[in-house]
């Protein structure tokens, strides 16, 4: 019995060291960067302790939350009809988990539906109502999980502050005098500018925001990134890399940032805000081995998809002869609503 106890005591340090080594392989964390609160919060919007219990969507808005969700459902359906959604369960689950962690640590009033698109453009966009799409190009370019989370936090902030419908409201107000009936016609203001940069039929209103809204999303996104436990300076490092690529003009995959480029002034403002309002922490999550595995898996998957598209001998799907029509005479007379299989928002 004594020998057994002695053996266990001898093995305990070794087992503990192995456990620590395994934990470090899973999650890479680092000491706190130059982030230390230098002043008290001036209002709720600057108080990270009140995230989730504050109003960040102030301003005139013609859209209720319910109407915004319905609008987002329609736009998301258009996106999925025109884009290639990656349905790999490992990739989808991981990106959704990273995003939902940020959502739980945000001011979101709506649940989020997060999907990955097969597109090499470095892009991510969140539509009104919490319908969020992440391009494969963004995941491939990010070097750490915290960098991916930083861009996602910025886009989530656009939704929490309701920038899309607030911007649309301003457009409607401006158009009242010249085209007072336009918004009551089929399609309404959605018929004006359509963004074709990534071949998605999404109104320009929801993909390009004013400088003020971009600044607001930077400020809120930085807080959400911090609240979720990530290194907030990762947002800066990723934007600086994008900025460097744009200056060298060696990458055509940074189209997303051409509409709201991470200018030196924006980067400086984010850095200053971090140093002013974020309380110091002993460490932050920087990277995980899971991120590296998912990024490698995504790279291999998209490569196989490209090769399959270029193969002239690949089998094709042929439909059986018929008139191509579907009988919809049976069932309810009312128009079907989009399927409501959204997650529930939980703090």
VEXKEDO-872285 format. One line per 5 residues: number of its first residue (from 1); their letters; for each residue x, y, z of C-alpha. Coordinates in steps of 0.02 Angstrom, whole numbers, always signed. Example, Ala and Ser with C-alpha at 12.3 -4.5 7.8 and 13.67 -1.06 7.14 Angstrom:
<nodes>
1	as	+615 -225 +390 | +684 -53 +357
</nodes>
This chain:
<nodes>
1	xxxxx	+0 +0 +0 | +141 +120 +46 | +230 +78 -116 | +72 +120 -214 | +54 +288 -128
6	xxxxx	+237 +328 -160 | +218 +282 -343 | +66 +394 -362 | +156 +539 -280 | +303 +514 -398
11	xxxxx	+193 +511 -553 | +85 +660 -506 | +210 +796 -562 | +239 +703 -727 | +53 +687 -763
16	xxxxx	+26 +869 -718 | +165 +923 -836 | +92 +819 -978 | -81 +894 -948 | -9 +1070 -953
21	xxxxx	+83 +1031 -1114 | -78 +964 -1193 | -174 +1119 -1138 | -44 +1233 -1216 | -56 +1136 -1379
26	xxxxx	-242 +1166 -1380 | -244 +1351 -1335 | -108 +1478 -1356 | -123 +1625 -1239 | -8 +1769 -1209
31	xxxxx	+24 +1906 -1083 | -82 +2061 -1091 | -26 +2182 -1228 | -19 +2371 -1204 | -199 +2377 -1144
36	xxxxx	-233 +2456 -976 | -380 +2566 -930 | -321 +2745 -907 | -489 +2829 -872 | -664 +2791 -815
41	xxxxx	-801 +2757 -942 | -892 +2916 -993 | -1054 +2824 -1035 | -1129 +2650 -1050 | -1059 +2629 -1225
46	xxxxx	-884 +2636 -1155 | -918 +2521 -1008 | -873 +2342 -1055 | -950 +2278 -893 | -1121 +2330 -958
51	xxxxx	-1109 +2241 -1125 | -1274 +2153 -1157 | -1372 +2272 -1046 | -1352 +2434 -1143 | -1427 +2520 -1294
56	xxxxx	-1303 +2541 -1437 | -1428 +2558 -1580 | -1484 +2737 -1548 | -1548 +2845 -1689 | -1700 +2853 -1802
61	xxxxx	-1750 +2684 -1872 | -1907 +2643 -1971 | -1880 +2456 -1944 | -1937 +2358 -1794 | -1830 +2211 -1738
66	xxxxx	-1958 +2090 -1811 | -1959 +2180 -1978 | -1770 +2183 -1980 | -1762 +1995 -1953 | -1885 +1963 -2095
71	xxxxx	-1783 +2076 -2209 | -1624 +1983 -2160 | -1706 +1816 -2198 | -1748 +1873 -2374 | -1574 +1941 -2406
76	xxxxx	-1491 +1786 -2335 | -1596 +1676 -2448 | -1532 +1777 -2597 | -1354 +1753 -2539 | -1373 +1566 -2523
81	xxxxx	-1450 +1554 -2696 | -1301 +1642 -2774 | -1156 +1581 -2666 | -1078 +1414 -2624 | -1110 +1379 -2441
86	xxxxx	-983 +1259 -2365 | -1078 +1125 -2272 | -929 +1030 -2203 | -985 +992 -2023 | -814 +1019 -1943
91	xxxxx	-783 +1188 -2025 | -962 +1249 -2004 | -972 +1199 -1821 | -806 +1280 -1777 | -840 +1448 -1862
96	xxxxx	-1015 +1451 -1789 | -946 +1417 -1615 | -819 +1558 -1627 | -955 +1676 -1688 | -1084 +1626 -1558
101	xxxxx	-958 +1655 -1419 | -937 +1833 -1483 | -1125 +1855 -1498 | -1150 +1802 -1317 | -1024 +1934 -1266
106	xxxxx	-1104 +2072 -1370 | -1255 +2186 -1365 | -1352 +2076 -1487 | -1541 +2084 -1479 | -1565 +1946 -1608
111	xxxxx	-1496 +1769 -1627 | -1363 +1745 -1761 | -1358 +1618 -1902 | -1177 +1597 -1959 | -1121 +1508 -2118
116	xxxxx	-961 +1492 -2219 | -953 +1537 -2405 | -829 +1466 -2530 | -753 +1628 -2593 | -570 +1678 -2593
121	xxxxx	-609 +1862 -2564 | -556 +1915 -2389 | -731 +1954 -2331 | -863 +1933 -2198 | -1031 +2019 -2190
126	xxxxx	-1176 +2015 -2070 | -1348 +2061 -2136 | -1487 +2143 -2035 | -1569 +2024 -1912 | -1410 +1925 -1877
131	xxxxx	-1379 +1827 -2038 | -1190 +1813 -2046 | -1079 +1747 -2187 | -891 +1717 -2176 | -789 +1693 -2335
136	xxxxx	-661 +1553 -2344 | -533 +1682 -2399 | -544 +1769 -2230 | -511 +1608 -2135 | -362 +1566 -2246
141	xxxxx	-282 +1738 -2226 | -303 +1748 -2037 | -152 +1682 -1944 | -236 +1655 -1776 | -409 +1623 -1707
146	xxxxx	-409 +1793 -1624 | -380 +1878 -1792 | -529 +1786 -1867 | -632 +1831 -1713 | -580 +2014 -1730
151	xxxxx	-656 +2031 -1904 | -811 +1935 -1851 | -832 +2047 -1698 | -826 +2201 -1810 | -965 +2131 -1921
156	xxxxx	-1069 +2077 -1771 | -1058 +2257 -1709 | -1139 +2317 -1870 | -1291 +2211 -1825 | -1297 +2256 -1640
161	xxxxx	-1293 +2441 -1684 | -1421 +2409 -1824 | -1315 +2506 -1950 | -1399 +2426 -2101 | -1577 +2478 -2063
166	xxxxx	-1524 +2644 -1988 | -1430 +2683 -2148 | -1580 +2627 -2251 | -1692 +2740 -2146 | -1581 +2890 -2184
171	xxxxx	-1591 +2847 -2369 | -1779 +2840 -2363 | -1789 +3007 -2276 | -1675 +3085 -2405 | -1780 +3015 -2547
176	xxxxx	-1949 +3068 -2480 | -1946 +3236 -2569 | -1887 +3175 -2740 | -1968 +3003 -2750 | -2104 +2999 -2618
181	xxxxx	-2188 +2843 -2687 | -2032 +2741 -2722 | -2027 +2651 -2555 | -2205 +2591 -2576 | -2173 +2509 -2744
186	xxxxx	-2128 +2324 -2759 | -1950 +2305 -2700 | -1948 +2482 -2633 | -1778 +2555 -2598 | -1702 +2382 -2611
191	xxxxx	-1709 +2406 -2799 | -1576 +2541 -2796 | -1390 +2493 -2804 | -1352 +2307 -2796 | -1179 +2248 -2744
196	xxxxx	-1104 +2130 -2872 | -925 +2124 -2807 | -941 +1943 -2753 | -1090 +1904 -2866 | -1214 +1915 -2724
201	xxxxx	-1379 +2003 -2749 | -1367 +2104 -2589 | -1413 +2289 -2585 | -1264 +2404 -2569 | -1346 +2480 -2415
206	xxxxx	-1304 +2327 -2311 | -1123 +2301 -2365 | -1048 +2474 -2366 | -1066 +2591 -2220 | -1022 +2771 -2184
211	xxxxx	-858 +2813 -2100 | -953 +2850 -1940 | -1033 +2678 -1940 | -866 +2593 -1977 | -787 +2686 -1832
216	xxxxx	-932 +2632 -1721 | -912 +2450 -1774 | -726 +2458 -1738 | -759 +2526 -1564 | -895 +2400 -1519
221	xxxxx	-809 +2254 -1604 | -650 +2286 -1506 | -751 +2276 -1345 | -838 +2114 -1397 | -671 +2036 -1441
226	xxxxx	-602 +2083 -1270 | -759 +2025 -1179 | -750 +1855 -1263 | -574 +1833 -1196 | -473 +1863 -1354
231	xxxxx	-320 +1973 -1376 | -399 +2138 -1433 | -240 +2192 -1524 | -271 +2051 -1649 | -396 +2165 -1735
236	xxxxx	-256 +2290 -1763 | -129 +2163 -1825 | -251 +2093 -1953 | -302 +2265 -2016 | -119 +2315 -2029
241	xxxxx	-83 +2162 -2136 | -230 +2204 -2249 | -169 +2383 -2262 | +6 +2324 -2310 | -64 +2210 -2445
246	xxxxx	-168 +2351 -2517 | -16 +2464 -2526 | +86 +2330 -2615 | -63 +2290 -2728 | -11 +2109 -2729
251	xxxxx	-176 +2037 -2674 | -342 +2048 -2764 | -424 +1957 -2619 | -445 +2111 -2510 | -597 +2180 -2601
256	xxxxx	-700 +2185 -2444 | -591 +2319 -2367 | -593 +2432 -2520 | -761 +2501 -2464 | -702 +2536 -2287
261	xxxxx	-511 +2520 -2288 | -420 +2500 -2122 | -332 +2666 -2138 | -193 +2719 -2021 | -313 +2838 -1935
266	xxxxx	-440 +2701 -1900 | -306 +2585 -1834 | -239 +2722 -1722 | -412 +2758 -1652 | -440 +2575 -1609
271	xxxxx	-273 +2567 -1522 | -306 +2724 -1422 | -478 +2662 -1368 | -404 +2498 -1309 | -280 +2588 -1199
276	xxxxx	-413 +2701 -1125 | -566 +2596 -1084 | -514 +2412 -1075 | -463 +2351 -902 | -299 +2256 -897
281	xxxxx	-304 +2065 -897 | -167 +1941 -854 | -185 +1848 -1020 | -290 +1829 -1177 | -331 +1690 -1298
286	xxxxx	-226 +1713 -1454 | -238 +1551 -1550 | -297 +1370 -1540 | -237 +1213 -1624 | -416 +1187 -1683
291	xxxxx	-407 +1346 -1787 | -251 +1282 -1875 | -334 +1114 -1908 | -492 +1194 -1976 | -395 +1313 -2087
296	xxxxx	-294 +1168 -2160 | -453 +1067 -2184 | -536 +1214 -2272 | -387 +1239 -2387 | -390 +1057 -2441
301	xxxxx	-579 +1056 -2461 | -585 +1211 -2572 | -440 +1145 -2676 | -536 +984 -2709 | -690 +1085 -2754
306	xxxxx	-590 +1190 -2879 | -515 +1034 -2958 | -686 +954 -2973 | -754 +1108 -3061 | -610 +1108 -3185
311	xxxxx	-626 +922 -3226 | -714 +908 -3396 | -753 +724 -3366 | -849 +749 -3205 | -1027 +677 -3207
316	xxxxx	-1171 +797 -3234 | -1346 +795 -3161 | -1485 +769 -3288 | -1668 +792 -3251 | -1801 +673 -3316
321	xxxxx	-1914 +740 -3456 | -2056 +849 -3398 | -2128 +1023 -3411 | -2019 +1084 -3266 | -2169 +1151 -3169
326	xxxxx	-2218 +1118 -2991 | -2399 +1107 -2937 | -2424 +1229 -2794 | -2613 +1233 -2800 | -2628 +1127 -2644
331	xxxxx	-2592 +1191 -2470 | -2615 +1359 -2388 | -2668 +1508 -2491 | -2549 +1622 -2399 | -2370 +1644 -2459
336	xxxxx	-2248 +1531 -2368 | -2134 +1615 -2244 | -1948 +1570 -2237 | -1912 +1424 -2122 | -1881 +1484 -1946
341	xxxxx	-1743 +1369 -1885 | -1639 +1503 -1803 | -1541 +1478 -1643 | -1599 +1561 -1483 | -1498 +1707 -1418
346	xx	-1424 +1664 -1248 | -1307 +1765 -1139
</nodes>
